[in-house]
Amino acid sequence: MAIKILVTGDIHLGRRSGSIDNSSLYGSIRYIWEEIVSRAIESSIDIVALTGDVVDRDNRYFEAIGPLQEGFEKLENAGIQVVVIAGNHDFDVLPELLDARYFSNVVLLGRGQRWEKQTLIVRGKPVIFTGWSFASRHVGEDPLLSFDLEINEPEIPVIGMIHGDVDIPLSRYAPMSRAGFRHKGVDVWLLGHIHQRSILMDRPLVLYPGSPQALDAGEKGEHGPVLLTIDHKESIRHESFSWSPVRYENIEMDVTGISPDHLRGELIENLRRKTESLDTEHQRELLYDVDLIGECQDISMVEERLRQAEEAEFSVEECRVRIRKINVSRLQVKIQNLEELARQKSPVGMIAEVMMAIKEEKENEFLQKLRFQLKKIHQEIRRRGTFNDIEAARSEATDEFVDEILWQQCNQLLSELIGQKENV
């Protein structure tokens, strides 16, 4: 019979999901933790693996201690083992919580930033866990370089657990290299720290389960734990679940050709269609960030028509749908006389000339300077890694990518300058 391991991390007990009413049960992270415990018991899970940042910060101690210990006790009573490591948020509070109440089924691996391994027995079958825990808030060295355990198990599955960043060399949160996961004798690496679910490698399998509940609008899409099913060392399957009661999504709406009187109705209809296309079985709160694109005659009029749209609310089955914010930065004013404006000897003419060069793919000295400066800024942003969760920050700074940004900014600036002139 296969061994079933339910994997999650970055729970951040003590927090609430952003932009969710305080009165909503589903905004509390306690809710998803209790769901994980209940579903683990119902599904006869053998082991729950927690990859760090189980607790948000040390000042959340008293908020986290009750739910965490209650969950561990229920898992203990159900005969489910728990393996956990400490992350950068709970490096001190998690060991303290576990030391305050002994649980026979809970193993904390890697105290003191030292690699440790432990063999667990599931229905007579061994599985080896190895792990490393944070002992301070910041760690600037790659923990994989200090991996000193001798693991040579041709028959026993080996699971590694660690919290930190991968391929971000200047990170303060245990920066690791993908190459470091190889040749350690580990079959599966379970990671924490990044809240989006992702698979970094197939052999060995290296995965971030992500946070089980979306914590803020920067964590778009599905969230939930991952199930590892181990038949034997050479047969390890993984399956992802979408259990988060809170979900954040982006939606684009092209307003080109839509009259101001129809904007609100079209927006709600777009949101309804998008929601019905999603798997929202477990979602109870769905918040959209709306990106308006296309061309219009007057951006301020569009903003005015949709000013109160964030108060809109409707339901799709058991899921409450709302708008978190509306973004007009990509919306463009339809400029009819761009060629004529480009002939002017003024700031308006200079901007229009840049836009004409982009449109017609012609060389322009000012455009070249703008491209150079924007690429330089983009390179610095990527080097720092601060905004890696934003898609634009991860994109390659090609001329096409840079020109799209320049076109949007020039269009917005030109529209404002023309509007100021007309209002004089």
N, C-alpha and C positions, 0 to 999 in steps of 0.2 A: 504493500500500500504506500502511495506517495506521501512525502513529507510536505506539508503546506505551511509556508511562511508568509505572513502578512507584513508588508514593509511600508513604513511611513516615516516622516521626519518633519522638522520645522513646524511643529504643531503650534508652538508659542502660546501655551496655556497662560491665561491672564489677559490676553488681548481680545479685541473685538474686530470684526471686519469693518473696514472704513465705509462711510456713507450709508450705513444701515441704522435705522432707528434704534435707540437704546431700549425701546419697549419690545423689540423683536427678539424672540427666543433664538432665532437662527443666526443672529450676528455674533453670538458668544461662541468662542472657540471651545468652550466646555461642551457644547452640543455635539460637535463632530467627534471629540474624544470619546464621549459616551456612546456615540453611534459605532465607532470603531470597535470598542470593547464588546458591545452587544452583538455586532455582526461577526466578530471573531468567534464568540461563543456559539452563536447559531450555526456557523459554518464549520464548526469543529476544526478550527485552525490549530496547528501544533505549536507554532512559535510566532510571537509578535516582535518584530525588529524595529527599533526606533533610532534614527540616524542623527540625533542631536537637536539642540534647540527645542526640546520638549516644553520647556518653560521659557517665557519671553525674556524676563530680566530678573535680577535678584530682588527688586522691589515688588515683584509679583508673587513672592513666596507664599503669602497667606491666601492669595486667590487660587494658587495652583495646588497647594498641598492637599486640600480636601479631594478635588476631582481626581488628581493623579493617584493618590493612595487608594481611593475607592475603586478606581479602574483596575489597579494592580491586584487588589484583593479579590475582585470578581474573576479576573483571569486566573489567579491562584486557585480559587475554589473550583474553577472549571478545568484545572490541570493544564493550563496553557502557559508555556514558558515565555519569558520576556528577555530579550537581549537589547541593551541600550548603550549608547556612547554619549558623551557630553560635547556640546558645541560651544561656539563663542558666546552665546547668550546665557547658557546655563552651566558654564564651566565650574562654578562654585555652588550654585543653588541646587543643581540636580544631585550631586553627591550628598549634600546636606539633607535633602528630602529623603533620599534612600536610607541614609544612616539613621534618620529619626524613627524609622519604622522598618523592621526587618521583613523582607518577603523572600520566602524560600525559592520562589520561581523567577526572581529577577536577578540578572547578571549585568553589572556595569563594567564594561571592558576599557582597559587602557588608561587607568588613572595615572596622573602625573606625566602625561604625554609619553607613555612608554607602551610599546606594542605588547599585546597580551593575547593569548588564545585560550579557548575553553571548548571542551567537547560536550555536547548535549546529546542525550539519548532520547529518541522518539520511537516508541513501540519496538525497542530493541535495536533500532538503527542509529548509528552515530552520525552526527554532523558537526563539523568543526567551525567555530566562529573565531575570527581574529579581529581586533579593533584597537583604535587609538582615540583618546579623548583630549579635548582642550583642557589645559590647567590655568590658562590666563585668557584675557579677552582678545588679545592679538598674538598671532604667531606668524612670523615672517619667513620661516624656513619650511621646506618641503618635508613633511613627515615620512613620505615614502623612502626618502634617502636614509632614514634611520631604521628601516624595517630589518630586524635582526633575528627573526624567527625562522627556524628550520622546519619547513613544511614539505614533506614528500609523501603524499598520500595517494597512491594509485587507485584506491577504491572508495575513500571517504570524501563526500562533498565538502568543500571549504568555502566559507562565506567571509569576506572582508568587509569591515565597516569603518568609515572615516568621514569627517565633516570638513568641508573646505572648498576652495576654488580650484578649478582645473584650467590650465593654460592661460593663467593671468599672473605672470611672474612677479609683478610688484604688489600683489594682493597682501593685505595684512591678515588674511584668514586662511592660513595653511595652504599656500600656493603649490599645486601639484602639476606634474607633467603627465600626459597620457601614457607616455612610454614607461613611466614608473609603475604602472599597474601590471605590466607583463613580467613573466618569469619569477613570480613570487609564490607559485604553487596554489594560488587562489582562483577558484572557478567563477565566483561572482563577487563584484564589488558593489556595495550599497553605500551611496553617498548622501550627505546632507549639506545644507547651506543655500543651495539654489532652489527657489520655490516653484519653478516650472519643471514639470516632468520631462525628462530627456534620457535618451540612451546614447552614451558616448562611444562605446565599443561593443563588439559582439563576442570577441574572444580575447581575453575573458570578457564576460558580460559586465559592463560598467554602467550603472544607471543611477540617476537622481529620481527618486519617487516624487519629489516636489512636496509642497505643503498639502495636507489633506483638505484644507479649506482655504479658499482665496482670501487673503488678508486685506488687500486693497485693490484699487482699479488698475494698478500696474501688473496684476497677476491675472491676465485674461484667460478665458477658456476653461477647460475641464480640470478639476482637481479631485484627488482622492488617492487612496493607497494602491500599492501594487502587490499582487499575489504571485509568489514564487512557488511553483510546484516541482518538487524534485523526485523523479522516479529513481534515478541513480546519477552518478557523477557526470555521465555524458548526456544526460537528458534532464535539462533544467528549463522549464517553461515559465514565461511571465505574462501576466494579464493585468491590465489597468482598469480601475473603477472610477466612476464619476459620482462621488458621494457628497461632495461639498454642497451644503444647502444654499450657499451664496455663489453667484457667478457674475463675472464682469465680462462684457463683450464690447467690441468696436463694430460700428456699422457705418458704411459710406452711403450718402444720399446725394445723387446728382440733381441739382435744382434747375439745371438748364431747361428753359422752356416752361417751367412751372410758374403759374401766376401767383402773386403774393396771397391771394384769397384762398388758394388751395394748398399752401405749404403745410399747414398743421395737419390737415386730413391725410396728405400724402406721407408725412412723417410717421404718423401712428400706424398707417397701413403697412409701411416698410418694416416697422418694428414688429408688428404682428406676424408678418410673413417670415421674417428672420427667426423669431422665437419658435414658430411652429416647425421650422426646419432643424432645430436643435434637439438633442436628447436631454430633456429637462426633467426626467423622471424623479430625480432626487433633489432638484433645485426648488427652493422656496422664495428666493429673492434674486432677481435678475436685473442688473443695472447696465444701461448702455451709455457709452460715449459715442456721440454722433459726430462724424466728420462730414461737413457739407462740402461738396466739390462742384465743379462746373462753373458756368458763367451766369451772372445776373446783372440787372441794370443798376442796383443800389444795394450794397452789402448792409448798410445801416437799416434799410427797410426790411431785409430778411431777418436781421437780428431783432428788430422790433416785433415782427409777426410771431417770432418763436420765443419771445422773452419769457413767457410763462409756461413754455412747453415742459420745463423740468418739474412742473407740478402734475403733469399727466401721469396717470396710473391705470393699468388694466391687468387682468389675469388671464393666463393661459393654463387651463386645468388648475393645479394647486400652486402655480408659480406666479408671484406678484412681479410685474414688469414696470420699471420706472426708467427715467432718463437721468443720468448723473450730470452730464454736461453736454453742451453743443459747441463744437469748434468750427469757426469760420475762417481760420488762417489759410486754408487751401482754396477758399472760394475766390473767384476772380471776377472783376468787373469787366463786362464786355466793352472793349475799347474799339470803336468803329474806325477811327482815323489814325491808326498807329503810324503809318508811313508819313502822314502830314506832320504829326507831332515830332517825329524823328528828325525833321528838317529844322526844327527850332534851335536857336542858339541859347539854350537855357537848361537848367537842371531837368525840366520835363523832357526836353529834346534828347539829353544825354541818356536818360533812363529808357526812353522809347527806342533810341538807337541800339542799346544793348539788347532789348527785347527783339528787335528786328534781326539782329545778328544771330541770336539764338534760334529764332523761327526759321531763318533762311540758311542756317549753318554757315555763316560767313565769319571771317576773321574781324575782330574788333579789339583794339588795344586796351580799352577800358574793361572789356569782358575778360580778356586774358588776365588782367590784374585781379579782378574779382574772383576768378576761378582759383588763382594761385593762393589768395588769402583764405578762401573758404576751405580749400584742401588742407592748408596748413592747420587751420582750426580743427577740422575734422580729424586729422592725424593725431593731434594732441588729445582730443577727447577719447579716441580709441586707445591711446597709450595709457591714459590714466585708468581706463576701465570703469569709471564711475557710473556711466550711463549705458552699460552693456545690456540692460534689460529693455532699452529702447531700440526698435528695429533700425531707425535711421543711423544710430551710432554704430551698429554692427555692419552696415552696408559698406561696400567698397566705394571709394570716392572717385568714380569714373566721371568723365566729362558729362555723360548723360545724366547721372545722379546729381552732379553739381549744378548743371544747367536747369534742371527741374526746380531745384530750390531757389536759384537766382531768378527764374521766371516768376515764381510765386511772389517772392519778395518785391521784385520790380513792379509787378502788376499792382500789388497792394499799395506801394509807395506812390506810383503814378496816379492811381485812382484817388488817393488822398490829396495829392497836389492839385489835380484837376478840380476836385471838389472844393478845395480852399479857394481856388481862383474864381470858380463860378459863384461862390458865396460872398465875394468881395463886393 
